[in-house]
Amino acid sequence: MQDNPTTPAALMSGFPPPPSGQVTLANWRTAPFNRWAFHHVREIVPSADIPHDPARIRPLTRGAGGLEALRIGLPDGASASRDLGLASSLDDFLETTGTDSIVVLHRGAIVLERYANDMTECSPHILMSVSKSMLGLLAAVLAAQGALDIGRLATDYVPELRQTAWAGATVGQLLDMRTAVAFDEDYLATSGPIVAYRKATGWNPLEPGERPTDLRSFFSTLTRSNGPHGGRFSYVSPNTDLLGWIIERAAGRRYSDLTSELVWQPMGAAEPAYITVDRLGAPRCAGGMCTTTRDLARVGQLIVEGGARGARQVVPTAWIEDITRSGDAAAWNAGSFVPYFPGAAMHYRDQWYVERGAAPLLFGLGIHGQNLFIDAKREIVIARHSSQASPLDAGLIALTGRFVSAVRKALS
């Protein structure tokens, strides 16, 4: 009898694996195959390395626990007797949300760490759109150095796109997802621009007879606008990939090398990261970065500490404060993501989400359950990798929000 391919042990098991357990470019983002693929991405899609510096690793100590007995509150008006897919314990939460790994830091020390699905502390896992937040930090460093001007037009850096929907948009508007580029970010679509986009990035296979394309050529196909730039929050992943091209043009170096030199090494990563690239080497800045969960937590700790690692300022403190305080709530409220965070006072700034309040919560969010949450006031960081079946599941996003609230309460 063959192993059930829904179990991680059966995926890519054997020499060769049976067809039912093979993970390929055609199925790697669908369940159950994503359970193996998300921490073996470089075996499926070409990638560029983001080296760390073994001499500058930031140590992570162990702190007092207490989260193993965490109880997660029910949503307002819910009853425990109703079948709402609720998870009240830590173990319930991790299983329900398809969590592959989680690291929680409090005051710089690990207070919770769990791995599943053959993950270890050394396993790099795809960040999906938390990759966008990593780009936001690199942009901050380059802006502080004077290499990148967020007030300039995107087409000043990439004049090839003057006839596209990005004409007239500033770099800052790309960072804030406030361009008027018409692009339907439908993760379940089987045809149309988003599928062409995935093929261009090397994330989807070509159909028989199709000619190879590439990410930079794909940008020229987005010519339709849906309003003025600088208006509502409009989530368009190609904005971030274009920012990657702009960064490379502005600095004259590869994105992966810049990330390594300016962020990954000075912040003290313990392992190399990597990012997927297309057939011509263009990085998938919107979703292709892969890191260990501990190193993702180190990113959060860097922000808790105002962007500094000891005496070295890695990310400007003023940029972090700008993310926290300067986003446009009206732009967020007019956007399409409000239903995923009902009742929350939110904004989006420089590729980061912010839940506003006396103790703001900064976070990166990626499809299939990737998260980095930062409560700088309480010195709490929550880094999580997952392989959820659905790209965006409102119920699991809400459950994750309740888990984060429970952690913040327990550690406050």
Buried (B, 14 or more C-beta within 10 A) or exposed (E): EEBEBEEBEBBBBEEEBEEEBBBEBEBBBEBBBBBBBBBBBBEBBEBBEBBBBEEBBBEBEEBEEEBEEBEBEBEEEEEEEEEEEBBBEBEBBBEBBBBBBBBBBBBBBBBBBBBBBBBEBEBBBBBBBBBBBBBBBBBBBBBBEEBBBBEBBBBBBBEEBEEBBBBBBBBBBBBBBBBBBBBEBEEEEEEEBBBBBBBBBBBBEEEEEEEEBBBBBBBEBBEEBBEEBBBBBBBBBBBBBBBBBBBBBBBEBBBBBBBBBBBBBBBBBBBBBBBBBBEEBBBBBBBBBBBBBBBBBBBBBBBBBBBBBEEEBBBBEEBBEBBBEEBBBEBBBEBEBBEBBEEBEBBBBBBBBBBBEEEBBBBBBBBBBBBBBBBBBBBBBBBBBBBBBBBBBEBBBBBBBBBBEBBBEBBE
